[in-house]
């Protein structure tokens, strides 16, 4: 019965089938799954595949709640064509923290054992699914900077994870990615021109990003914007 159930569920997840995408090899995950939950709210569906026994039920529910609170909002704001069907895999064989691709977010349960409050990993990784950038869309620092910008703006409980944007330091550059770039993006959005990050995200997804984006959007080059930021970095 269990095998038949997994087979039926996999058939329902055919939209993720991609032999080249390691995140989408759900058949292997299902073979060792200890629990599978399918949840739907409105047009959004989440399949939660648990490959580890004894994972904290409270953390699990908070991860699920964070998805349904943040992902629909991000899809509406940034990419209305983003997938409406997402899979979480709690995977003890994954040695990173979390990663997203092909409609799947794979988590390392060991991270949550040490950092149970870090539920906004879901917000960051969910944004990667919303981004859905094609290959060679643009610089990786933009991709990760946007994801952490979104985590800062739309996160559910960053304070609970002691997660915050770092103060600017002399050695920082906009290419540092993640939180350093996210802080610069927040400054751009709030101090220079609102709507810049939505347009930047769209440009990346359409594979139209060029260095001239910044001057067209703000009237200044990227380097000039960074110099202005360094001169007055308050956010």
C-alpha positions in Angstrom: 0.0 0.0 0.0 2.8 2.4 0.9 4.5 1.7 -2.4 1.3 2.3 -4.4 0.7 5.6 -2.5 4.2 6.8 -3.3 3.8 5.8 -7.0 0.5 7.7 -7.2 2.1 10.7 -5.5 5.0 10.7 -7.9 2.7 10.6 -10.8 1.1 13.7 -9.5 4.5 15.4 -9.3 5.3 14.7 -13.0 5.8 18.5 -13.5 9.1 18.1 -11.6 10.5 15.3 -13.7 14.0 16.2 -14.9 16.7 13.6 -14.9 19.4 16.3 -14.9 18.1 18.0 -11.8 19.3 16.5 -8.6 16.7 18.3 -6.6 13.9 16.7 -8.6 14.9 13.0 -8.0 11.9 12.5 -5.8 11.7 8.8 -6.6 14.8 8.2 -4.5 13.5 10.4 -1.7 10.2 8.5 -1.6 12.0 5.2 -1.3 13.3 6.1 2.1 10.7 8.6 3.3 9.3 8.2 6.8 6.4 10.6 6.2 4.8 12.5 3.3 2.3 15.3 3.8 0.4 17.0 1.0 -1.1 20.4 1.8 -3.0 22.8 -0.3 -4.2 26.4 0.3 -5.9 28.1 -2.5 -4.0 27.5 -5.7 -0.7 26.6 -3.9 0.3 23.0 -3.0 3.1 21.8 -0.8 4.4 18.3 -0.6 6.5 17.7 2.5 8.8 14.6 2.3 10.5 13.8 5.6 13.5 11.4 5.3 14.5 11.6 8.9 12.8 10.2 12.0 12.2 12.4 15.0 12.4 15.8 13.3 10.9 18.5 15.5 7.2 18.7 14.8 7.0 22.4 15.9 9.8 23.4 13.5 8.2 21.4 10.7 4.9 23.2 11.2 6.6 26.6 11.3 8.4 25.8 8.0 5.1 24.9 6.4 3.3 28.0 7.8 6.2 30.2 6.5 5.8 28.8 3.0 2.1 29.5 2.9 2.6 33.0 4.3 5.4 34.1 2.1 5.5 32.2 -1.1 2.1 33.2 -2.5 2.9 36.8 -1.7 6.3 36.7 -3.4 4.8 35.0 -6.5 2.2 37.7 -6.7 4.7 40.5 -6.4 7.6 39.2 -8.5 6.4 36.4 -10.8 2.8 35.5 -11.3 4.0 32.5 -13.5 6.0 31.0 -10.6 5.2 27.3 -9.9 2.2 26.8 -7.7 3.4 23.3 -6.7 6.4 23.0 -4.4 8.1 20.1 -2.6 10.1 20.3 0.6 12.5 17.5 1.3 14.0 17.2 4.8 17.1 15.3 3.7 19.8 14.1 6.2 22.0 13.1 3.1 22.2 16.8 2.0 25.3 18.4 3.6 24.5 22.0 2.8 21.9 24.1 4.7 19.2 24.4 2.0 19.0 24.8 -1.7 16.2 25.2 -4.3 15.7 24.2 -7.9 13.1 22.5 -10.1 10.3 23.2 -7.8 12.0 21.5 -4.9 13.6 22.9 -1.7 16.0 20.5 0.0 16.8 21.1 3.7 19.5 19.7 6.0 17.7 18.7 9.3 21.0 19.0 11.2 20.9 22.7 10.6 17.5 23.0 12.3 18.7 20.9 15.2 21.1 23.7 16.0 19.1 26.6 14.6 15.4 25.8 15.2 14.4 29.5 14.7 15.8 29.8 11.2 12.5 29.3 9.5 13.0 32.1 7.0 15.3 29.9 5.1 12.0 29.1 3.5 11.5 32.7 2.5 15.0 32.9 0.9 14.8 29.6 -0.9 11.2 30.1 -1.9 12.2 33.3 -3.6 14.7 31.3 -5.7 11.8 29.3 -7.0 9.9 32.5 -7.7 13.0 33.9 -9.5 13.2 30.9 -11.8 16.1 32.6 -13.7 17.3 30.8 -16.9 20.9 29.9 -17.2 23.4 32.7 -17.5 20.7 35.3 -16.7 23.1 37.5 -14.9 25.5 37.8 -12.0 25.1 35.4 -9.1 25.5 38.2 -6.6 22.3 39.7 -7.9 20.4 36.4 -7.5 21.5 35.9 -3.9 21.2 39.5 -3.1 17.6 39.7 -4.1 16.8 36.5 -2.2 18.2 37.9 1.0 16.6 41.3 0.4 13.3 39.5 0.2 14.1 37.6 3.3 14.8 40.9 5.1 11.6 42.6 3.8 9.2 39.7 3.9 10.6 37.3 6.4 8.3 36.0 9.2 10.8 35.8 12.1 14.3 36.9 11.2 14.7 38.1 14.8 14.1 34.6 16.1 17.0 33.4 14.1 19.2 36.3 15.0 19.4 37.1 11.3 19.9 40.7 10.3 21.6 42.8 7.7 25.2 43.6 8.5 26.5 47.2 8.9 28.5 48.4 6.0 32.3 47.8 6.3 35.1 49.4 4.3 36.0 46.1 2.7 32.4 45.4 1.5 31.5 45.5 -2.2 28.1 45.1 -3.9 29.4 41.8 -5.3 29.8 40.3 -1.9 26.3 38.8 -2.4 23.7 37.6 0.2 23.2 40.0 3.1 25.8 42.5 2.1 24.2 43.0 -1.3 20.7 42.8 0.2 21.5 45.8 2.4 22.6 47.8 -0.6 19.4 46.7 -2.4 17.3 47.8 0.5 19.0 51.2 0.5 18.4 51.5 -3.3 14.7 50.6 -2.9 14.1 53.0 0.0 16.5 55.8 -0.6 16.9 56.0 -4.4 14.0 54.6 -6.4 11.1 52.4 -5.3 10.4 49.4 -7.6 14.0 48.9 -8.5 14.3 45.4 -7.2 11.1 44.2 -8.8 12.4 45.5 -12.2 15.8 44.0 -11.6 14.3 40.6 -10.8 12.1 40.8 -14.0 15.2 41.8 -16.1 17.1 38.8 -14.8 14.2 36.4 -15.5 13.9 37.7 -19.0 17.6 37.4 -19.5 17.9 41.0 -20.4 20.2 42.2 -17.6 23.0 44.6 -18.7 25.2 46.9 -16.8 23.2 49.8 -18.2 20.2 48.7 -16.1 21.2 50.8 -13.2 21.6 54.1 -15.1 18.4 53.6 -17.0 16.6 52.8 -13.7 18.2 55.4 -11.4 20.2 57.8 -13.5 23.5 56.6 -12.0 25.9 53.8 -12.8 26.2 50.9 -10.4 29.5 52.1 -9.1 28.2 55.6 -8.6 25.3 54.2 -6.6 27.7 52.2 -4.5 29.8 55.3 -3.8 26.7 57.2 -2.8 25.7 54.3 -0.5 29.1 54.2 1.2 28.9 58.0 1.8 25.5 57.6 3.5 24.7 54.0 4.2 21.9 54.5 6.8 18.8 52.5 6.2 
